[in-house]
């Protein structure tokens, strides 16, 4: 096992815009729904879970 130098990206990358945050939120929520659906959960269960997240 070895150690690696980690650089803070906040110094290089500007803060995310509102649009970027919205796109990220949509992507994460879509992934959540896909994962729940592939696990075989019913649509109503997924809808309820998403409602709690929103």
Residue pairs with C-beta under 8 A, 6 or more apart in sequence:
16 24
29 50
29 53
32 49
32 50
32 53
33 46
33 50
36 45
36 46
36 49
37 43
37 46
